[in-house]
Each structure stands twice: as structure tokens, then as C-alpha cells.
Amino acid sequence: MTSCNPLNSQAQPVPKIPKYYGITPPISEDLPTETDTIQTKELIKCLRSYDIFEEDLEHQHREDVVKRLESLFTEWLKEMCLEMNVPENVMDNVGGKALPFGSFRLGAYAKGADIDVLCVGPGFIKRKDFFTSFYEKLKAQEVKNIRAVEEAFVPVIKFIYDGIEVDMVIAMVVRKSIPGSLNLLDDKILKDMDKYSVRSLNGYRVTEEILLLVPNIQNFQLALIAIKLWAKRRNIYSNMLGFLCGISLAILVARICQLYPNAAVSTVVIKFFKVYSMWDWSIPVCLRVVVDRYYSLPFWDPTLNPSDRCHMMPIITPAYPQQNTTFNVSSSTLAVITEEINLGHAITQEILQKKADWSKLFETPNFFEKYQQYVVLKVTSAEKLHHECVSLVESKIRHLVGLLERNRQISRAHLHTQSFPGPSQENNKEEVSTQWLIGLLISSDAEIDLSLTIPSFIDTIHSLAQNSKANVDGMSISGMFTNRDNLHWAMPGDMRTRVSCPDPKPAVSHLTAATVLPTHIDKPVKRMAASSSTSSYMSPCPTKRSCSPSAGSSSEGSKPVGGPAPSSVDESQAASGSPSTPPPSVRATSKKRPASTELDVPVKKFKFDQNHPTVELSDLQPSPSKPVTTVKRPIKLHLLSKRKGISYSLRWREQKLTCKNL
């Protein structure tokens, strides 16, 4: 199966619509008007201006790459059969598949995007062989940048093949052969399957279910392309950092297509913002009711799993076992997402009234003017190790946002989804640095102490690096609190680069500077003098926090479910069903959600995981203010540790920062 190009493929007739798609009847089955058609043409013209569509030849090249990869995989399966002395009749019928899934299969990918490929093999093949033997076979094909991420939540081989980035996963089915007619959507195929195969197969099954659950695939594809562009341009597209991802956006758009089955593309986009600006996020977004088969697989169900009640923006996959695609969303990222949806709704209403054009929807916000206060996190390392160091920090940076959210004086901690190159090191040209920016909303009349926040996060990174044996020798992490006036950033077009400028002076206070080494400090920290002060550092342990209020009430500017709707029908209620009675498999027992902090630390070779849950805490009403800072004298601690005959040093510089708002 391959994807279809939504712009250039032959438009298939709309299939005969059953009673209705989804868990509720449609809101409107009206056909497009002439105005809707004109607006759709204008929207497509606007999308073309961003150069996101591939030409037919490029699309065909992607399909050829998938076919060649399938040929390599089936050839490798037969080689493994010979090596394992499998009976000849089994080898002749072993089969095998390599199937695209994700954005390429959905037909909603941008130019230059990667391809997700699922390999399906028989149960007698060992996963280890895929990551060794097949890995070597791929290397022999002159692929570039190949690397195996075997310890990831979904084990994957990443590489570039004939100019196309590929993420390849494998699922082993409990069968002796994989015929072409094998139905991978049958839930029974998951029985007795290992958990890694289930996770790998899940992406394909979700993709196929989404395509089966929308009434008009071509309209769905174009609408999803528009919404993904909007999310990327508005900097709310990153599952790892707690925002939306491609599959969550696909489910959101598919639900709107179900509610307006005959709508034009422009109408689907406009209704997307209208419906979700009124959505009560204590109610999950579902495309269908998924029945639990009780195969001992993780199944999202807040009636049975208390942890599922903590999820702040549940968007549920339509395949068994159903999962929440937005488990990383926190109170701050939810507030940012809902704020952007509300703004998108206002802009699309202006477009309807011909007061604005579609380009306004895709304008990039000026993040550097949005907040009064910021935290700048910087990681510095040797150039050859920098990619691994950045990956390590970035995979866990959402935990820093969680720590900031726990401070009662911080209403919102907004992490920018893009990292920035740090200033060049004049004294050490072999070192490079990368920075992240977190905007803060601080409550009025508050004293805020951030002296332990950055050290706590650095301690987490330090422990992770040590336990995973990551090669991050010499990596240093520093945190800096500053106000907007001391951020010297240039924004030419869509690029955001730090302008070379002197270090900010009076209003900037370094909270922590640390060198992180892959070794724990075995001895307690000794008190040491610095200037006239003495202090000691202890890594604070994350503490559990009580239940947070409903996410729906915490987002700024969000509206109740009972908002305006056509023909006196509440659009968000019609979309989700009765607010008090979600589908049986997804009904939540309470709108209050207990939140807890779980920082996962792998114990094997470092392969960072982008998919683990993050801290989820309650949101406070934002109230921007301008702080006045008073800084205590710096205290430098020199910590020494010996392990396995090797000496390491860990240098901390800790300062206490107090902010009083005027």
C-alpha cells in the first residue's frame, strides 16, 4: 500500500456514506457552496506558496524507495531461513512485507519529510538479527547516516536511502509465513505478540484505521496538510516537548471530517478551530469506540487506570490497544495549544468575513516578545559529542518545564520548540553549544526562588548519563534567568539565530553552571568556602503533587462546551457525545486528575526515548509582570568523585535569585 498525492491524484468519487462516521452523528451534511470552493482554492494557493508539496516524480521516487526496501527485506528473510536451516517449503512461502505508515501513508507529508516503514516478518525471526544482520545488509547498500536505536520505546533503524530519510521498524507475527493477504488490522494478530512488535505494528494499524474512518480521504489529506503547517509555524508541533504530533493532529482533523462529511477543505479547517476552541478537554477526542480484547496490552481507560485520568488533552488512537497520543502534554503546553487554537478560530472568522487572507493563519509568532521573563538553558560540549549531548538534554527538557510549573509563582513555562546555536567559544574553538528558551509568566506580588530548579534538572541529566553510560564526557549545562530587554535575538524570516552580543549584565543571573559527567558522586558534598559564604548542594528529589484541576478550565481563553453552534446544536457536544457520558471505553470517572512526577532513567546503553510521559501539573491564571532581582554572592562548590580508578570533578556555581514584582 502506498500513499496518494492529494493534489495530483485522480479524485475518486465520495464513497457511499453509512449512517454516520465516528461515535456521534454529523453536525452538518451540507454540500460545499460556491464560496466554499473559492475559499478552498485560495487555501491551496496559500499552501503552495510555502513550497510544501512534492512533484509527481518526487512522490514516485518515494514509492520506489519503499518497494526496494521491501525487496531487500524479503531477500534477507530467505537468507535467514537458509542460515537457520528452515525447511524448504517454509522458506519458499516465508513472504514478508515492508509497508509505509505515518504521514507518507496518510498523504499529508511535506517536501523532504521522512518515511516510516514497517517490516513484517515471521515469528521465528529474532529481533536481534534485524538489528545486526539486516542492519549490515542495509549498510552494504550505500545508505547514509545509518544508526540502530534498539533501546528506544519503539526500536528503530534510521538511515538515508537514495536521498530519503527512513525510519524502519519490525514486527514479528506468530506465524511461519507472511502472505500478501495477511490482514494486519485483525486484532487477533496481536495475541501472544511481543510488546515491541505490538508497538511497531501499532503505528501502521492506527494509520490504516484513520483512513478507513474519514468519509473523503482527499479532503482529509489537504486539511491535515494545512493544520500541520499551522502547528509547525505556530511552534506547537513536537510530541517530545509536550506539544502536538502528526498522529494527534491527524485524529483531530479526522474527527472534524466525520462531523462535516461533505464539507470542502476550507470548511474543515475553519470548523477545526471552531470546534476545538469550545472543546472541554476532560473529554477525549475519539474516532470510534475501541473494544478491549484483554490481551494484557496497555489500554487507555481512565475508568480502570488512575494514571490515565492525569492526561490533560486526551486524543485517542482508533486501533486496539487504544493509546493517548498526547500523554506528554502538561498544563503549560495545554495553555499554549488552546491559546493558539483560540487565535486560529479568531483568524478563520476574519477570513470568512473577508477581513484577512489565509496567510495570516500561518504567520510565525514573535516568541521573544511574548514574555517578560525567560530561562535560557545552554549545553556545551566537544563538537564530536555534541549531537549525543543535545539529544540527551532535549529528550528530558520537558521535565525542566515540569519543575518550573511546580513553582506556585509561575503561571506558565513555555518552551520554544526550536533550539538555537549558542555563542562561539573564543577560548575553546573545539567546543560548541546549543540553547533552549523558556518563557515564564510570573504571578503578581510574588517572591520566586529558582535556585534549586536548574540544579535539580541537571542532577536528573547527570543520573541519566551515568546510568545509561552515555558518552557525554565534558558536557556542561548552565541555566540563566533574564528579562526580555536582555534577550538580543535576530529573526530574519523564519530563522532564529542568536546575535553575537555582550553577555547581559545587571538583569541576568546565572542560576546554575555544572559539568555533567557519566559518573555519580559517591561521597557526600563537603562544605567549602567561597568569598564569605558557605553552602552545600543536594539534589532535590521530585515530590508528588496533589490532583490538578480539569484541563479544560485551566487553559486561558477556552470556552465552555455550551458555546454557539449552528441550528442550536452545540458543536463540541455533538463532536464528543454527551459531556458527562463519553464512550464506555473512554469514560473518565473524574475531571480532577492526580499528577505525579516519574523521571525514567534507562539502565542500558544510552538510547534516548522521546515518548515517555512527562510531568503534568495544574495551571494557574497567567499574569505577566516585570521583576526586580536581588542576587546573593556566588558560592562555588568543587565536588570530587572517584569511581573505577578514575577521578572526576563536578563544579557547581549556585546563586539564589529572588524576584519581587512591582
Buried (B, 14 or more C-beta within 10 A) or exposed (E): EBBBBBBEBEEEEEEEEEEBBBBBEBBBBBEBEEEBEEBBEBBBEBBEEBEBBBEEEBBEBBBEBBEBBBEBBBEBBBBBBEEEEBEEEBBEEBBBBBBBBBBBBBBBBBEEBBBBBBBBBBBBBBBEBBBEBBBEBBEEEEBEEBEBBBBBBBBBBBBEBBEBBBBBBBBBBBBBBBEEEBEBEEBEBBEEBEEBBBBBBBBBBBBBBBBEBBBBBBBBBBBBBBBBBBBBBBBBBBBBBBBBBBBBBBBBBBBBBBBBBBBBBBBBBBBBBBBBBBBBBBBBBBBBBBEBBEBEBEBBBBBEEEBBBBBBBBBBBBBBBBBBBBBBBBBBBBBBBBBBBBBBBEBBBBBBEEEBBBEBBBEEEEBBEBBBBBBBBBBBBBEEBBEBBBBBBBBBBBBBBBBBBBBEBBBBBBBBBBBBEBBEEEEEEEBBBBBBBBBBBBBEEBEBEBBBBBBBBBBBBBBBBBBBBBBBBEBBBBBBBBBBEBBEBEBEEEEBEBEEEEEBEEBBBBBBBBBBBBBBBEEEBEEEEBEEEEBEBEBEEBEEBEBBBBBBBBBBEBBEBEBEBEEEEBBBBBBBBEBEEBBEBBBBEEBBBBBBBEBEEBEEEBBBBBBBBBBBBBBBEBBBBBBEBEBBEBBBBEBEBEBEEEEBEBEBBBBBBBBEBE
